[in-house]
């Protein structure tokens, strides 16, 4: 929480006037003069001031809703959540991230655990299951309670969960003997429940990839799949109704507006765009439903999916509402957009020296440190400015505080990255990457042939095992919770014509001897590496000087906010360059993860250290691509960039090599 912003906001005449002007039910108050993210500041401040009320932000688009949520999470620690709109009608595979967030937000809302709810206009018009159905279908399981395993399995199936041999992702459950694994909506981590008779004896989390059990838990709550998404019934297949048998379908569904407490204060940036989005969704729904009918399906009526726009508008108007950017405002905040900096640090220093209290929000600690050093290198910036880590969408100027954002100062795009809500297993035997007949390696028994997963009897119960066949036809049954001992066999080369590996004998000694030889080879390799790195440590290299002002300006002016990995990679590379020993570092990352930007920064540091830089690439296309990237990024600095490839004429190549030799 950025306390100075809320404190400064509370001292403004506007903040002192707003509480008394809050509208009653069925009325709206039009506001003006709320620049940048000051609308989010207003909502956060009111939520702190009025602890008994629920505040609901109705944004026009999903991107707007994400922006509001990011700002509010930065401004306040009050419980806040997003209720996203559904994915497009008719998708075969529903989006579990959206489905789960809808279910969990609805659960928190109905339990009174929310203070700020962010949603879209379309989401408020979509109909969902009634609260009674959510209460009836949610499953709460605790250790020591009597809950017969068979009844839990039936309940999970009715809630829309898929029964699978091994749980590897959300919305799945598995049964083996007296153990049920489940990963459902409302769960912080997948859970492993074990029964003793009809009583739950233990609940533990478990790892989706290794399948190993983790920390003990006292209780788990599993929410139904059908609340969060539109999934198909066995009839029709259009994917618009919850997964229940026809006799279990709720008699009616409600919109989010029907579920909000009547005293909820709704906040809209403007009413017209929201109404347009609802009308568009209403028309698109009829179009998709007509297509489904032409395909011979029997989809439900549009009225079962959405509230009609006129009905939606009438329900929305029942609530007290704040309209932040309507024409002819009744109350003016008087806040202004901040002055444009446009990467001009001299202009920023002059602005900060003006005496008005200023808060500069930086996206991360690394950016804060860079900006602070840049400001300190010029004329002293005085004591009127404060730098803090925080990310708001836009800056604004209040009577008692100016708020600036570093992405606006350097004209960077602000990245909104929320972590994925649910995890999934890494590729392994459990995730089905093996097929019967593949060669596998068991940690204790060596190379065998994977024969698939089977169910066997153990005492009076059944368990599922992975079957591995060894030399002579002997078979090893590996319980699924020990799958971490199995791994796919990988040869030194992926030559399809290579001879298959020799199988080991179950209980034999050849695998044990081979493992000992491997250990010895690894010890020798480790000794050679130690010797190599020891010699490298005493070799003389070139120590580049510390970062200069230009280096910090270049990095701050990157068009996008650095990822955490980008920041770490950049710091690691520059730290190596400043050491008086040869650098040996490998930077690895997928396409689009920002490796080139790290290379640009390292190259610029080398140039500022008096060196020339050669960037070697495997193709002529990449040479041109990287040449343009380096030229654009270094355009503001006295650095010459040339491209040398077969795309250049012989004369251009000769000139380039000559000037390279002359240090130009």
C-alpha positions in Angstrom: 0.0 0.0 0.0 1.3 3.5 -0.9 0.3 5.4 2.2 1.4 8.9 1.1 -1.1 8.9 -1.8 -4.1 8.0 0.3 -3.0 10.5 3.0 -2.6 13.3 0.6 -5.9 12.5 -1.1 -7.7 12.6 2.3 -6.5 16.1 2.8 -8.0 17.5 -0.4 -11.2 19.5 -0.3 -12.7 17.0 -2.8 -12.1 14.1 -0.4 -13.7 16.0 2.5 -16.7 16.7 0.4 -17.3 13.3 -1.3 -18.6 11.3 1.8 -21.5 13.6 2.4 -22.3 13.6 -1.3 -22.4 9.9 -1.8 -25.6 9.0 -3.7 -28.5 7.0 -2.3 -29.9 3.9 -3.9 -31.2 4.6 -7.4 -29.1 7.8 -7.8 -25.9 8.6 -9.5 -23.2 11.2 -8.7 -21.3 12.5 -11.7 -17.6 13.4 -10.9 -15.0 15.2 -12.9 -11.3 16.1 -12.7 -10.1 12.6 -11.9 -6.9 12.3 -14.0 -4.7 9.2 -14.4 -5.3 6.6 -11.7 -6.9 9.0 -9.2 -10.2 7.3 -9.7 -8.7 4.1 -8.2 -7.3 6.3 -5.3 -10.9 7.5 -4.7 -12.2 3.9 -4.5 -9.4 2.7 -2.2 -9.8 5.7 0.1 -13.6 5.3 0.3 -13.2 1.6 1.0 -10.8 2.4 3.9 -13.2 5.1 5.2 -16.4 3.0 5.0 -15.5 -0.5 6.2 -19.1 -1.9 6.1 -19.7 -1.2 2.4 -18.9 -3.2 -0.7 -17.4 -1.3 -3.7 -17.8 -2.7 -7.2 -16.0 -1.3 -10.2 -17.8 -2.0 -13.5 -15.3 -1.5 -16.3 -16.1 -1.5 -20.0 -13.5 -4.1 -21.2 -11.4 -6.9 -19.6 -8.3 -4.8 -20.2 -9.9 -1.9 -18.2 -10.8 -4.3 -15.4 -7.3 -5.7 -15.2 -6.0 -2.1 -15.0 -8.4 -1.2 -12.2 -7.5 -4.3 -10.2 -3.7 -3.7 -10.6 -4.1 -0.1 -9.4 -6.3 -1.1 -6.4 -4.1 -3.9 -5.3 -1.2 -1.4 -5.3 -3.2 1.1 -3.3 -4.9 -0.9 -0.6 -4.6 -4.3 1.2 -8.3 -4.6 1.6 -9.7 -7.9 0.1 -10.1 -7.3 -3.7 -11.0 -9.6 -6.5 -11.9 -9.8 -10.2 -15.1 -11.3 -11.5 -14.1 -11.8 -15.2 -16.5 -12.2 -18.1 -16.8 -15.6 -19.7 -14.9 -16.7 -22.7 -16.6 -16.5 -26.1 -19.7 -18.6 -26.6 -19.3 -22.0 -28.1 -15.7 -22.7 -27.2 -15.1 -26.4 -26.9 -12.5 -26.2 -24.1 -13.5 -23.7 -21.4 -10.8 -21.5 -19.9 -10.2 -22.8 -16.4 -8.3 -19.7 -15.3 -11.4 -17.6 -16.0 -13.8 -20.3 -14.7 -11.9 -20.7 -11.4 -11.6 -17.0 -10.8 -15.3 -16.6 -11.4 -16.2 -19.4 -8.9 -13.8 -18.3 -6.2 -14.8 -14.6 -6.5 -18.5 -15.5 -6.3 -17.8 -17.7 -3.2 -15.9 -14.8 -1.5 -18.7 -12.4 -2.4 -21.5 -14.6 -1.0 -19.5 -15.3 2.2 -18.9 -11.5 2.8 -15.2 -11.7 2.4 -14.8 -9.0 -0.3 -14.5 -5.3 0.1 -13.7 -4.3 -3.5 -15.0 -6.2 -6.5 -13.8 -5.4 -10.1 -15.7 -6.7 -13.1 -16.9 -5.8 -16.6 -20.2 -4.6 -17.8 -20.7 -7.8 -19.8 -19.9 -10.0 -16.7 -22.6 -8.2 -14.8 -25.1 -9.1 -17.5 -24.2 -12.8 -17.7 -26.4 -15.2 -15.8 -24.9 -17.7 -13.4 -26.0 -20.3 -10.8 -28.1 -19.1 -7.9 -26.3 -18.9 -4.5 -28.4 -21.9 -3.2 -26.9 -24.1 -5.9 -23.4 -22.9 -5.0 -24.0 -23.8 -1.3 -25.6 -27.1 -2.2 -22.8 -28.2 -4.5 -19.6 -26.9 -2.7 -17.7 -29.6 -0.9 -15.9 -29.0 2.4 -13.8 -31.9 3.7 -12.0 -32.0 7.0 -9.8 -34.5 8.8 -11.6 -36.6 11.4 -15.0 -36.2 9.8 -17.2 -39.0 8.5 -17.4 -38.6 4.8 -17.6 -42.0 2.9 -15.2 -42.1 0.0 -17.8 -43.3 -2.4 -20.0 -40.3 -1.6 -17.2 -37.9 -2.2 -16.4 -39.5 -5.6 -20.0 -39.1 -6.6 -20.1 -35.5 -5.4 -16.9 -34.6 -7.4 -18.4 -36.2 -10.6 -21.6 -34.2 -10.1 -19.6 -31.0 -9.6 -18.1 -31.4 -13.1 -14.6 -32.8 -12.2 -12.9 -35.3 -14.5 -11.8 -38.6 -13.1 -8.3 -39.4 -14.3 -5.6 -42.0 -13.4 -3.2 -39.2 -12.2 -4.1 -35.6 -11.3 -1.9 -33.2 -13.3 -4.0 -30.1 -13.6 -7.0 -28.2 -12.3 -10.6 -29.8 -12.4 -9.3 -33.3 -12.0 -9.5 -36.1 -9.4 -8.2 -39.6 -9.1 -9.0 -42.6 -6.8 -6.6 -45.3 -5.8 -7.6 -47.5 -2.9 -8.5 -45.4 0.1 -6.8 -42.2 -1.3 -8.4 -39.5 -3.4 -6.3 -36.8 -5.1 -8.2 -33.7 -6.2 -7.3 -30.2 -7.6 -10.3 -28.0 -7.7 -11.5 -24.4 -7.7 -11.2 -22.8 -4.3 -8.1 -24.9 -3.4 -4.7 -23.2 -2.9 -2.9 -26.4 -3.8 -3.9 -29.9 -4.9 -5.0 -32.1 -2.0 -4.5 -35.8 -1.2 -7.2 -37.2 1.1 -6.8 -40.6 2.8 -9.6 -42.6 4.4 -9.7 -45.0 7.3 -13.0 -46.7 6.9 -15.5 -43.9 6.3 -13.5 -41.3 8.1 -11.0 -38.9 6.5 -7.7 -39.7 8.4 -5.4 -37.2 6.7 -5.3 -34.4 4.1 -2.0 -33.3 2.5 -1.0 -31.2 -0.4 1.0 -32.9 -3.1 3.2 -31.9 -6.0 1.6 -32.3 -9.5 4.8 -33.4 -11.2 6.5 -35.7 -8.7 3.2 -36.8 -7.1 4.9 -36.6 -3.7 2.8 -35.6 -0.6 3.5 -32.3 1.1 2.3 -30.4 4.1 -0.7 -31.5 6.2 -3.9 -29.6 5.9 -6.9 -29.6 8.2 -9.6 -28.9 5.6 -10.2 -28.3 1.9 -13.0 -26.6 0.1 -13.9 -27.7 -3.4 -16.1 -25.4 -5.5 -18.2 -26.8 -8.4 -16.9 -26.4 -12.0 -20.4 -25.4 -13.3 -20.5 -22.1 -11.3 -17.5 -20.7 -13.0 -17.9 -21.6 -16.6 -20.3 -22.7 -19.3 -19.7 -26.4 -19.9 -21.8 -28.7 -22.1 -24.3 -31.2 -21.0 -24.3 -34.7 -22.5 -27.1 -33.3 -24.8 -26.6 -30.7 -27.4 -22.9 -30.2 -27.0 -22.9 -26.4 -27.5 -21.3 -25.8 -24.1 -23.6 -23.4 -22.5 -25.0 -25.1 -19.4 -23.4 -26.3 -16.2 -22.5 -30.0 -16.0 -25.5 -31.4 -14.2 -28.0 -34.0 -15.1 -31.2 -32.5 -16.6 -33.1 -33.2 -13.5 -30.5 -31.3 -11.4 -30.5 -28.1 -13.5 -31.4 -25.0 -11.4 -34.8 -23.6 -12.1 -33.3 -20.1 -12.8 -30.1 -18.2 -12.9 -29.1 -14.8 -11.8 -26.8 -12.0 -12.9 -24.1 -10.6 -10.7 -26.2 -7.5 -10.1 -28.9 -9.7 -8.5 -26.3 -11.1 -6.1 -24.7 -7.8 -4.9 -26.0 -6.3 -1.6 -28.4 -3.4 -2.3 -26.1 -0.9 -0.6 -23.2 -1.7 -2.9 -21.6 1.4 -4.3 -21.0 0.9 -8.1 -18.2 2.8 -9.8 -18.2 3.4 -13.5 -15.8 5.4 -15.6 -18.7 6.2 -17.9 -22.1 4.7 -18.4 -22.4 4.8 -22.2 -19.4 2.5 -23.0 -20.7 -0.1 -20.5 -24.2 0.0 -22.0 -22.6 -0.5 -25.5 -20.7 -3.6 -24.3 -23.8 -5.2 -22.9 -25.8 -4.5 -26.1 -22.9 -5.9 -28.2 -22.8 -9.1 -26.1 -26.6 -9.5 -26.4 -26.4 -9.3 -30.2 -23.4 -11.5 -30.5 -25.1 -14.2 -28.4 -28.0 -14.4 -30.8 -25.6 -14.7 -33.7 -23.7 -17.6 -32.1 -26.9 -19.3 -31.0 -28.3 -19.1 -34.5 -25.1 -20.8 -35.9 -25.6 -23.5 -33.3 -29.2 -24.1 -34.4 -28.1 -24.4 -38.0 -25.6 -27.1 -37.0 -28.5 -29.1 -35.5 -27.7 -28.3 -31.9 -30.3 -27.3 -29.3 -28.8 -24.3 -27.4 -30.7 -22.5 -24.6 -32.5 -19.3 -25.2 -30.5 -16.1 -25.1 -32.5 -15.0 -22.1 -31.0 -17.9 -20.2 -27.5 -16.6 -20.8 -27.7 -12.9 -20.5 -30.0 -10.2 -19.1 -31.6 -8.2 -21.8 -29.9 -4.8 -22.1 -33.0 -2.8 -21.0 -33.4 -5.2 -18.0 -29.7 -4.9 -17.2 -29.9 -1.1 -17.3 -32.8 -1.1 -15.0 -31.1 -3.3 -12.4 -27.9 -1.3 -12.6 -29.8 1.9 -11.9 -31.1 0.5 -8.6 -27.7 0.9 -7.0 -26.0 4.0 -5.8 -23.4 4.9 -8.5 -20.4 7.1 -9.0 -19.7 8.1 -12.6 -16.1 9.3 -12.9 -15.9 10.7 -16.4 -19.4 11.8 -17.4 -20.2 15.1 -19.1 -21.5 18.0 -16.9 -20.0 16.7 -13.6 -21.8 17.6 -10.4 -18.6 17.5 -8.3 -15.0 18.4 -9.5 -11.9 16.8 -8.0 -9.7 19.3 -9.6 -6.8 16.8 -10.3 -4.7 17.3 -13.4 -2.5 15.0 -15.6 1.2 15.4 -14.7 3.6 17.4 -16.9 5.0 15.4 -19.8 8.7 14.4 -19.2 9.4 12.4 -22.4 12.6 10.9 -21.2 14.1 14.4 -20.6 15.8 14.0 -17.2 16.8 17.7 -17.1 13.1 18.6 -17.3 12.3 16.1 -14.6 15.0 17.5 -12.3 13.6 21.0 -12.8 10.1 19.8 -12.0 11.3 18.1 -8.8 13.2 21.2 -7.8 10.0 23.3 -8.0 9.2 22.6 -4.4 5.8 20.8 -4.8 5.8 17.4 -3.0 6.3 14.7 -5.6 6.0 10.9 -5.4 7.7 9.0 -8.2 6.4 5.4 -8.5 8.9 2.9 -9.9 7.8 -0.5 -11.3 10.5 -2.4 -9.3 13.4 -1.9 -7.0 16.0 -2.0 -9.8 14.2 0.8 -11.7 14.0 2.8 -8.5 17.7 2.5 -7.9 18.5 3.5 -11.5 16.2 6.5 -11.5 17.6 7.6 -8.1 21.2 7.5 -9.4 20.2 9.4 -12.5 18.5 12.1 -10.6 21.5 12.5 -8.1 24.0 12.8 -10.9 22.7 16.2 -12.1 21.8 19.1 -9.9 20.6 17.9 -6.5 16.9 17.2 -6.6 16.2 18.6 -3.1 14.0 17.0 -0.5 10.5 17.5 -2.2 10.6 14.2 -4.1 10.1 10.7 -2.9 10.8 7.5 -4.9 8.8 4.4 -4.1 8.2 1.0 -5.6 4.7 0.8 -6.9 2.8 0.6 -10.2 -0.2 2.7 -11.1 -1.5 3.1 -14.6 -1.3 6.9 -14.8 0.1 9.8 -12.8 -1.9 12.8 -11.6 -1.5 16.0 -9.7 -3.4 16.7 -6.5 -3.3 20.0 -4.5 -0.9 18.5 -2.0 1.0 15.9 -4.0 2.2 15.2 -7.5 2.3 11.5 -8.5 4.5 10.4 -11.4 5.1 6.9 -12.8 8.4 5.9 -14.2 6.8 4.2 -17.2 5.3 7.5 -18.2 8.5 9.4 -17.6 10.4 7.1 -20.0 7.4 6.4 -22.3 7.4 2.7 -21.6 4.4 0.4 -22.0 3.1 -0.8 -18.6 2.9 -4.6 -18.4 0.0 -6.1 -16.5 1.2 -9.6 -15.6 -0.9 -11.6 -13.1 0.5 -15.0 -12.1 -1.4 -18.0 -13.4 -4.1 -19.0 -10.9 -3.5 -22.7 -11.2 -0.5 -24.9 -11.7 0.0 -27.9 -13.9 2.4 -30.8 -13.9 5.6 -30.6 -15.9 6.0 -33.2 -18.6 6.6 -36.6 -17.0 5.2 -40.1 -16.9 2.3 -38.8 -14.9 1.3 -36.3 -17.6 1.0 -39.1 -20.2 4.2 -38.3 -22.2 5.0 -42.1 -22.3 3.2 -44.7 -24.3 3.3 -48.4 -23.9 6.5 -49.8 -25.4 8.8 -46.8 -24.5 12.1 -47.5 -22.8 12.3 -46.1 -19.3 14.9 -46.0 -16.5 14.1 -46.9 -12.9 16.4 -45.3 -10.3 17.1 -48.6 -8.6 16.5 -51.3 -11.3 17.8 -49.8 -14.6 16.4 -49.9 -18.1 13.1 -51.6 -18.8 10.1 -51.3 -21.1 7.0 -49.3 -20.0 3.9 -51.4 -20.4 1.3 -48.8 -19.3 -0.8 -48.2 -16.2 -2.8 -51.1 -14.6 -5.1 -51.5 -11.6 -4.1 -54.3 -9.2 -5.5 -55.6 -5.9 -3.6 -54.9 -2.7 -5.3 -56.6 0.2 -8.9 -55.6 0.0 -8.4 -52.5 -2.1 -7.1 -51.6 -5.5 -4.3 -49.3 -6.6 -3.0 -48.1 -9.9 0.6 -48.9 -10.9 2.9 -48.2 -13.8 4.2 -51.6 -15.1 7.8 -51.9 -16.3 9.1 -55.1 -18.0 12.7 -56.2 -17.6 15.0 -58.8 -19.2 13.4 -62.3 -19.1 9.9 -60.9 -18.9 10.0 -60.0 -15.2 7.7 -57.1 -14.3 7.9 -54.3 -11.7 4.8 -52.6 -10.5 5.6 -48.9 -9.6 2.8 -47.2 -7.5 1.8 -43.9 -9.1 2.9 -42.0 -6.0 6.5 -43.3 -6.7 6.5 -42.1 -10.3 9.4 -39.8 -9.6 11.7 -42.9 -9.7 10.9 -43.4 -13.4 12.3 -41.4 -16.3 12.1 -41.8 -20.0 15.3 -43.4 -21.5 17.3 -40.9 -23.5 20.2 -41.9 -25.7 23.2 -39.7 -26.5 21.7 -39.0 -29.9 18.1 -39.1 -31.1 19.0 -41.3 -34.1 15.9 -43.3 -35.1 18.1 -46.1 -36.6 20.1 -46.6 -33.4 19.9 -50.0 -31.8 17.6 -50.2 -28.8 19.2 -50.2 -25.3 19.9 -53.5 -23.6 17.4 -54.3 -20.8 18.6 -54.9 -17.3 17.7 -58.0 -15.3 15.4 -57.3 -12.3 17.5 -57.9 -9.2 20.8 -58.1 -11.2 24.1 -56.4 -10.5 24.9 -54.8 -13.9 22.8 -51.7 -13.3 24.5 -51.2 -9.9 28.0 -51.5 -11.5 27.0 -49.1 -14.2 25.8 -46.5 -11.7 29.1 -46.7 -9.8 31.1 -46.2 -13.1 28.9 -43.2 -13.8 29.5 -41.7 -10.4 33.3 -42.1 -10.9 33.1 -40.4 -14.3 31.1 -37.5 -12.8 33.8 -37.1 -10.1 36.5 -36.9 -12.8 34.5 -34.4 -14.8 33.9 -32.3 -11.6 37.7 -32.3 -10.9 38.4 -31.2 -14.5 35.9 -28.4 -14.3 37.4 -27.3 -10.9 40.8 -27.2 -12.5 39.5 -25.3 -15.5 37.7 -22.7 -13.4 40.7 -22.3 -11.0 43.0 -21.5 -14.0 40.4 -19.1 -15.4 40.2 -17.3 -12.0 43.9 -16.5 -12.1 43.8 -15.4 -15.8 43.9 -11.7 -16.5 40.8 -10.2 -18.1 39.5 -6.8 -18.7 37.5 -5.1 -15.9 34.9 -2.8 -17.3 34.1 0.3 -15.3 30.9 0.7 -13.2 27.7 1.8 -14.8 27.6 5.4 -16.0 24.7 7.8 -16.3 24.2 6.9 -20.0 24.0 3.2 -19.0 21.3 3.9 -16.5 19.4 6.1 -19.0 19.5 3.4 -21.7 18.2 0.7 -19.3 15.5 3.0 -18.0 14.3 3.9 -21.5 13.6 0.3 -22.4 10.1 0.2 -24.0 8.8 -2.4 -21.6 9.0 -3.0 -17.9 11.8 -5.4 -17.1 10.8 -8.9 -16.0 12.4 -10.2 -12.8 14.6 -12.6 -14.9 15.7 -9.8 -17.2 16.8 -7.7 -14.3 18.7 -10.6 -12.7 20.4 -11.6 -16.0 21.4 -8.0 -16.7 22.9 -7.5 -13.2 24.7 -10.9 -13.4 26.2 -10.1 -16.8 27.4 -6.6 -15.8 28.8 -7.9 -12.5 30.9 -10.5 -14.5 32.1 -7.7 -16.9 33.3 -5.6 -14.0 35.5 -8.5 -12.7 39.2 -8.6 -13.9 38.8 -12.2 -15.1 37.4 -13.6 -18.4 33.7 -13.9 -18.5 32.0 -17.2 -19.4 28.2 -16.9 -19.1 25.4 -18.6 -21.1 22.1 -16.7 -21.3 19.1 -19.0 -22.0 15.5 -18.0 -22.6 12.5 -18.7 -24.9 11.7 -16.5 -27.9 10.4 -13.1 -26.9 11.7 -13.3 -23.3 14.1 -10.4 -23.7 17.5 -11.9 -24.3 18.4 -9.3 -27.0 17.7 -6.4 -24.6 20.2 -7.9 -22.2 22.8 -8.2 -25.0 22.1 -4.5 -26.0 22.9 -3.4 -22.4 26.0 -5.5 -22.2 27.3 -4.3 -25.6 26.6 -0.6 -24.5 28.5 -1.2 -21.3 31.5 -2.5 -23.3 31.4 0.5 -25.7 31.4 2.9 -22.7 34.4 1.0 -21.4 36.3 1.8 -24.6 35.8 -1.5 -26.4 34.3 -2.5 -29.8 31.6 -5.2 -29.8 30.8 -7.9 -32.3 27.4 -9.6 -32.1 27.6 -13.0 -33.9 24.3 -14.5 -35.2 23.7 -17.7 -37.2 21.7 -16.2 -40.1 21.7 -13.2 -42.4 18.1 -12.5 -41.5 19.0 -12.3 -37.8 21.9 -10.1 -38.6 19.6 -7.5 -40.2 17.0 -7.9 -37.4 19.5 -7.4 -34.6 21.2 -4.6 -36.5 17.9 -2.7 -36.6 17.3 -3.4 -32.9 20.8 -2.2 -31.8 20.5 0.9 -34.0 17.1 1.9 -32.6 18.1 1.3 -29.0 21.4 3.2 -29.3 20.1 6.0 -31.5 20.3 8.6 -28.8 24.0 7.9 -28.1 27.3 8.4 -30.1 27.6 4.7 -31.0 28.0 3.5 -34.6 26.3 0.2 -35.5 27.1 -1.6 -38.8 25.9 -4.9 -40.2 28.3 -7.3 -41.9 26.7 -10.1 -43.9 26.4 -11.5 -47.4 23.5 -9.0 -47.9 26.0 -6.2 -48.0 28.0 -5.5 -51.2 31.7 -6.3 -51.5 32.4 -2.5 -51.2 30.3 -2.1 -48.1 31.9 -5.2 -46.5 35.4 -3.9 -47.3 34.6 -0.4 -45.9 33.1 -1.9 -42.7 36.1 -4.1 -42.0 38.5 -1.3 -42.6 36.7 1.0 -40.2 36.4 -1.8 -37.7 40.2 -2.2 -37.8 40.6 1.6 -37.3 38.4 1.5 -34.2 35.7 3.7 -35.8 
